[in-house]
Every structure is written in C-alpha cells, then in structure tokens.
C-alpha cells in the first residue's frame, strides 16, 4: 500500500496492489457513504480490481466487516479473499 495522500477533499486515499500466485489485484480505498454527499477522511472499505474490472470489495465500517468476492471455483476468489483479510486485519495508526 502507498502512504496516504491528502487530496482536495481531505480524503486519506490509499491505493496499491496485491499479488498472489501470478494474479495481481489493484486495491483502492472507498470514502463515500451511500446517502451522504460528503466523503469521509478515513476509508470505510476497499475495492479490488483485476484488469480494470471490479471483482470484489470489503466494507470495514460497522461492527462486522462485509465481503463481496467472486463465486466459488473462480480463479480470483482466493486472491480477493486474502487481500480482503489482510486489509481487515490492518491496524491503521491514523484511525
């Protein structure tokens, strides 16, 4: 993951890559809450892309993280799961 970048909206955006078994996922933080016009500074989750296409996401706000990932038996399921697990366990000193 890259260090946080402060943008004009004051979002502490994070982006990077996760590689596993020859598969690379692009990872991007999410700061928008549905129903709100103002983005949050800290990420509420992350989106995973493969070849520019969204293939999964993890929502980290609230008491229970929520994970969206490819169906069982697909090649991207395990990399998305491992990337999401790493992010769910990440301790962010700015939080």
Backbone as JSON Lines, residues from 0, in Angstrom:
{"i":0,"aa":"X","n":[0.83,-1.17,0.0],"ca":[0.0,0.0,0.0],"c":[0.88,1.24,0.0]}
{"i":1,"aa":"X","n":[0.43,2.26,-0.69],"ca":[1.12,3.53,-0.69],"c":[0.72,4.33,0.54]}
{"i":2,"aa":"X","n":[1.55,5.28,0.9],"ca":[1.24,6.15,2.03],"c":[0.0,6.97,1.69]}
{"i":3,"aa":"X","n":[-0.77,7.37,2.71],"ca":[-1.97,8.18,2.46],"c":[-1.63,9.46,1.7]}
{"i":4,"aa":"X","n":[-2.51,9.83,0.79],"ca":[-2.37,11.06,0.02],"c":[-3.54,11.95,0.38]}
{"i":5,"aa":"X","n":[-3.26,13.16,0.8],"ca":[-4.33,14.08,1.14],"c":[-4.73,14.81,-0.14]}
{"i":6,"aa":"X","n":[-6.0,14.71,-0.5],"ca":[-6.5,15.36,-1.71],"c":[-7.25,16.62,-1.33]}
{"i":7,"aa":"X","n":[-7.81,17.28,-2.32],"ca":[-8.58,18.5,-2.08],"c":[-9.82,18.21,-1.25]}
{"i":8,"aa":"X","n":[-10.27,16.97,-1.22],"ca":[-11.46,16.62,-0.44],"c":[-11.08,16.16,0.96]}
{"i":9,"aa":"X","n":[-9.8,16.15,1.29],"ca":[-9.29,15.74,2.6],"c":[-9.42,14.24,2.85]}
{"i":10,"aa":"X","n":[-9.65,13.47,1.81],"ca":[-9.7,12.02,1.97],"c":[-8.28,11.49,2.08]}
{"i":11,"aa":"X","n":[-8.05,10.59,3.03],"ca":[-6.76,9.93,3.16],"c":[-6.8,8.7,2.25]}
{"i":12,"aa":"X","n":[-6.71,8.95,0.94],"ca":[-6.85,7.87,-0.04],"c":[-5.67,6.91,0.02]}
{"i":13,"aa":"X","n":[-5.99,5.66,-0.2],"ca":[-4.98,4.62,-0.22],"c":[-5.18,3.8,-1.49]}
{"i":14,"aa":"X","n":[-4.08,3.39,-2.08],"ca":[-4.15,2.53,-3.25],"c":[-2.89,1.69,-3.3]}
{"i":15,"aa":"X","n":[-2.99,0.59,-3.99],"ca":[-1.84,-0.29,-4.11],"c":[-2.19,-1.53,-4.88]}
{"i":16,"aa":"X","n":[-1.35,-2.52,-4.74],"ca":[-1.55,-3.79,-5.43],"c":[-1.37,-4.94,-4.46]}
{"i":17,"aa":"X","n":[-2.07,-6.03,-4.76],"ca":[-1.93,-7.27,-4.02],"c":[-1.66,-8.35,-5.04]}
{"i":18,"aa":"X","n":[-0.56,-9.09,-4.88],"ca":[-0.2,-10.15,-5.82],"c":[-0.18,-11.49,-5.12]}
{"i":19,"aa":"X","n":[-0.73,-12.49,-5.8],"ca":[-0.77,-13.85,-5.26],"c":[-0.85,-14.84,-6.41]}
{"i":20,"aa":"X","n":[0.08,-15.77,-6.45],"ca":[0.04,-16.83,-7.45],"c":[-0.04,-16.34,-8.89]}
{"i":21,"aa":"X","n":[0.65,-15.27,-9.21],"ca":[0.63,-14.75,-10.56],"c":[-0.54,-13.83,-10.87]}
{"i":22,"aa":"X","n":[-1.43,-13.61,-9.91],"ca":[-2.57,-12.71,-10.09],"c":[-2.31,-11.43,-9.32]}
{"i":23,"aa":"X","n":[-2.52,-10.3,-9.97],"ca":[-2.35,-9.0,-9.32],"c":[-3.69,-8.28,-9.29]}
{"i":24,"aa":"X","n":[-4.05,-7.82,-8.11],"ca":[-5.27,-7.03,-7.92],"c":[-4.88,-5.6,-7.63]}
{"i":25,"aa":"X","n":[-5.62,-4.66,-8.19],"ca":[-5.46,-3.26,-7.83],"c":[-6.4,-3.02,-6.65]}
{"i":26,"aa":"X","n":[-5.92,-2.3,-5.65],"ca":[-6.69,-2.04,-4.43],"c":[-6.85,-0.53,-4.28]}
{"i":27,"aa":"X","n":[-8.09,-0.1,-4.01],"ca":[-8.37,1.33,-3.86],"c":[-9.33,1.55,-2.69]}
{"i":28,"aa":"X","n":[-9.03,2.53,-1.87],"ca":[-9.89,2.83,-0.72],"c":[-11.19,3.5,-1.16]}
{"i":29,"aa":"X","n":[-12.23,3.29,-0.35],"ca":[-13.55,3.89,-0.58],"c":[-13.85,4.82,0.59]}
{"i":30,"aa":"X","n":[-14.31,6.03,0.27],"ca":[-14.56,7.04,1.3],"c":[-15.98,7.59,1.26]}
{"i":31,"aa":"X","n":[-16.77,7.14,0.31],"ca":[-18.13,7.65,0.15],"c":[-19.13,6.75,0.86]}
{"i":32,"aa":"X","n":[-20.07,7.36,1.56],"ca":[-21.14,6.63,2.23],"c":[-22.42,6.89,1.44]}
{"i":33,"aa":"X","n":[-23.13,5.83,1.1],"ca":[-24.37,5.97,0.36],"c":[-25.32,6.9,1.12]}
{"i":34,"aa":"X","n":[-25.88,7.86,0.42],"ca":[-26.82,8.8,1.03],"c":[-26.17,10.06,1.56]}
{"i":35,"aa":"X","n":[-24.84,10.13,1.54],"ca":[-24.14,11.32,2.03],"c":[-23.4,11.97,0.87]}
{"i":36,"aa":"X","n":[-23.42,13.28,0.84],"ca":[-22.72,14.0,-0.23],"c":[-21.27,14.31,0.16]}
{"i":37,"aa":"X","n":[-20.91,14.07,1.41],"ca":[-19.56,14.37,1.88],"c":[-18.75,13.09,2.08]}
{"i":38,"aa":"X","n":[-17.58,13.0,1.48],"ca":[-16.73,11.84,1.7],"c":[-16.1,11.88,3.09]}
{"i":39,"aa":"X","n":[-15.75,10.71,3.6],"ca":[-15.06,10.61,4.89],"c":[-13.56,10.68,4.68]}
{"i":40,"aa":"X","n":[-12.85,11.14,5.69],"ca":[-11.39,11.19,5.6],"c":[-10.81,9.77,5.59]}
{"i":41,"aa":"X","n":[-11.22,8.95,6.53],"ca":[-10.71,7.58,6.63],"c":[-11.52,6.65,5.72]}
{"i":42,"aa":"X","n":[-10.9,5.61,5.19],"ca":[-11.64,4.69,4.32],"c":[-12.69,3.89,5.09]}
{"i":43,"aa":"X","n":[-13.82,3.64,4.44],"ca":[-14.84,2.76,5.02],"c":[-14.75,1.36,4.41]}
{"i":44,"aa":"X","n":[-13.87,1.21,3.43],"ca":[-13.69,-0.08,2.77],"c":[-12.73,0.05,1.61]}
{"i":45,"aa":"X","n":[-12.66,-1.04,0.84],"ca":[-11.74,-1.1,-0.3],"c":[-12.41,-1.84,-1.45]}
{"i":46,"aa":"X","n":[-12.03,-1.46,-2.67],"ca":[-12.48,-2.13,-3.89],"c":[-11.28,-2.83,-4.51]}
{"i":47,"aa":"X","n":[-11.53,-4.03,-5.04],"ca":[-10.48,-4.81,-5.71],"c":[-10.8,-4.89,-7.19]}
{"i":48,"aa":"X","n":[-9.81,-4.57,-8.03],"ca":[-9.97,-4.64,-9.48],"c":[-8.94,-5.6,-10.06]}
{"i":49,"aa":"X","n":[-9.35,-6.25,-11.14],"ca":[-8.45,-7.1,-11.9],"c":[-8.61,-6.71,-13.36]}
{"i":50,"aa":"X","n":[-7.52,-6.29,-13.98],"ca":[-7.57,-5.8,-15.37],"c":[-8.59,-4.68,-15.51]}
{"i":51,"aa":"X","n":[-8.7,-3.8,-14.5],"ca":[-9.58,-2.66,-14.54],"c":[-11.03,-2.93,-14.19]}
{"i":52,"aa":"X","n":[-11.39,-4.19,-14.01],"ca":[-12.78,-4.56,-13.7],"c":[-12.91,-4.85,-12.2]}
{"i":53,"aa":"X","n":[-13.96,-4.31,-11.56],"ca":[-14.19,-4.57,-10.14],"c":[-14.54,-6.04,-9.97]}
{"i":54,"aa":"X","n":[-13.78,-6.72,-9.08],"ca":[-14.0,-8.15,-8.84],"c":[-14.33,-8.46,-7.38]}
{"i":55,"aa":"X","n":[-14.29,-7.45,-6.53],"ca":[-14.6,-7.67,-5.12],"c":[-14.51,-6.38,-4.33]}
{"i":56,"aa":"X","n":[-14.97,-6.46,-3.08],"ca":[-14.92,-5.29,-2.2],"c":[-15.05,-5.76,-0.76]}
{"i":57,"aa":"X","n":[-14.55,-4.93,0.16],"ca":[-14.74,-5.17,1.58],"c":[-15.18,-3.86,2.22]}
{"i":58,"aa":"X","n":[-16.2,-3.97,3.04],"ca":[-16.72,-2.83,3.8],"c":[-16.27,-3.01,5.24]}
{"i":59,"aa":"X","n":[-15.59,-2.01,5.78],"ca":[-14.99,-2.14,7.11],"c":[-15.67,-1.3,8.18]}
{"i":60,"aa":"X","n":[-16.65,-0.5,7.81],"ca":[-17.32,0.3,8.84],"c":[-18.38,-0.56,9.53]}
{"i":61,"aa":"X","n":[-18.71,-0.2,10.74],"ca":[-19.67,-1.0,11.49],"c":[-18.96,-2.09,12.29]}
{"i":62,"aa":"X","n":[-19.74,-2.91,12.96],"ca":[-19.17,-3.94,13.84],"c":[-18.7,-5.19,13.1]}
{"i":63,"aa":"X","n":[-19.3,-5.48,11.95],"ca":[-18.97,-6.69,11.22],"c":[-18.55,-6.34,9.79]}
{"i":64,"aa":"X","n":[-17.31,-6.63,9.4],"ca":[-16.9,-6.38,8.01],"c":[-17.77,-7.2,7.04]}
{"i":65,"aa":"X","n":[-18.02,-6.65,5.86],"ca":[-18.78,-7.35,4.82],"c":[-17.89,-7.52,3.61]}
{"i":66,"aa":"X","n":[-17.91,-8.71,3.02],"ca":[-17.03,-9.05,1.9],"c":[-17.85,-9.47,0.7]}
{"i":67,"aa":"X","n":[-17.52,-8.91,-0.46],"ca":[-18.06,-9.35,-1.74],"c":[-16.89,-9.9,-2.53]}
{"i":68,"aa":"X","n":[-17.04,-11.13,-3.04],"ca":[-15.94,-11.76,-3.76],"c":[-16.49,-12.65,-4.87]}
{"i":69,"aa":"X","n":[-15.61,-13.06,-5.78],"ca":[-16.06,-13.91,-6.87],"c":[-16.61,-15.25,-6.36]}
{"i":70,"aa":"X","n":[-17.4,-15.89,-7.18],"ca":[-18.03,-17.16,-6.82],"c":[-16.99,-18.25,-6.58]}
{"i":71,"aa":"X","n":[-17.38,-19.26,-5.81],"ca":[-16.52,-20.42,-5.55],"c":[-16.09,-21.04,-6.88]}
{"i":72,"aa":"X","n":[-14.85,-21.48,-6.9],"ca":[-14.33,-22.15,-8.1],"c":[-13.72,-21.23,-9.13]}
{"i":73,"aa":"X","n":[-13.82,-19.91,-8.93],"ca":[-13.21,-18.98,-9.88],"c":[-11.79,-18.64,-9.43]}
{"i":74,"aa":"X","n":[-10.95,-18.33,-10.39],"ca":[-9.53,-18.09,-10.1],"c":[-9.29,-16.87,-9.21]}
{"i":75,"aa":"X","n":[-10.19,-15.91,-9.22],"ca":[-9.97,-14.68,-8.44],"c":[-10.5,-14.75,-7.02]}
{"i":76,"aa":"X","n":[-11.24,-15.8,-6.68],"ca":[-11.85,-15.87,-5.35],"c":[-10.8,-15.85,-4.23]}
{"i":77,"aa":"X","n":[-9.79,-16.7,-4.32],"ca":[-8.8,-16.76,-3.25],"c":[-7.96,-15.49,-3.15]}
{"i":78,"aa":"X","n":[-7.45,-14.92,-4.26],"ca":[-6.71,-13.66,-4.12],"c":[-7.55,-12.53,-3.52]}
{"i":79,"aa":"X","n":[-8.83,-12.41,-3.92],"ca":[-9.69,-11.37,-3.34],"c":[-9.89,-11.62,-1.85]}
{"i":80,"aa":"X","n":[-10.09,-12.88,-1.48],"ca":[-10.29,-13.23,-0.07],"c":[-9.06,-12.88,0.76]}
{"i":81,"aa":"X","n":[-7.87,-13.22,0.26],"ca":[-6.64,-12.96,1.01],"c":[-6.35,-11.46,1.09]}
{"i":82,"aa":"X","n":[-6.59,-10.72,0.03],"ca":[-6.39,-9.27,0.06],"c":[-7.34,-8.62,1.06]}
{"i":83,"aa":"X","n":[-8.59,-9.06,1.05],"ca":[-9.58,-8.52,1.98],"c":[-9.22,-8.85,3.43]}
{"i":84,"aa":"X","n":[-8.74,-10.06,3.66],"ca":[-8.34,-10.46,5.02],"c":[-7.19,-9.59,5.5]}
{"i":85,"aa":"X","n":[-6.22,-9.36,4.64],"ca":[-5.08,-8.5,5.02],"c":[-5.56,-7.1,5.39]}
{"i":86,"aa":"X","n":[-6.48,-6.55,4.61],"ca":[-6.99,-5.2,4.91],"c":[-7.85,-5.18,6.16]}
{"i":87,"aa":"X","n":[-8.61,-6.23,6.39],"ca":[-9.47,-6.29,7.58],"c":[-8.62,-6.36,8.86]}
{"i":88,"aa":"X","n":[-7.45,-6.96,8.76],"ca":[-6.58,-7.1,9.92],"c":[-5.59,-5.95,10.08]}
{"i":89,"aa":"X","n":[-5.51,-5.08,9.08],"ca":[-4.58,-3.98,9.09],"c":[-4.88,-3.0,10.22]}
{"i":90,"aa":"X","n":[-3.88,-2.68,11.01],"ca":[-4.03,-1.66,12.04],"c":[-3.58,-0.35,11.43]}
{"i":91,"aa":"X","n":[-4.48,0.61,11.41],"ca":[-4.18,1.92,10.83],"c":[-3.93,2.89,11.98]}
{"i":92,"aa":"X","n":[-2.69,3.32,12.15],"ca":[-2.38,4.22,13.27],"c":[-3.11,5.56,13.2]}
{"i":93,"aa":"X","n":[-3.62,5.93,12.02],"ca":[-4.35,7.2,11.92],"c":[-5.8,7.06,12.36]}
{"i":94,"aa":"X","n":[-6.27,5.82,12.57],"ca":[-7.68,5.6,12.95],"c":[-7.87,5.78,14.44]}
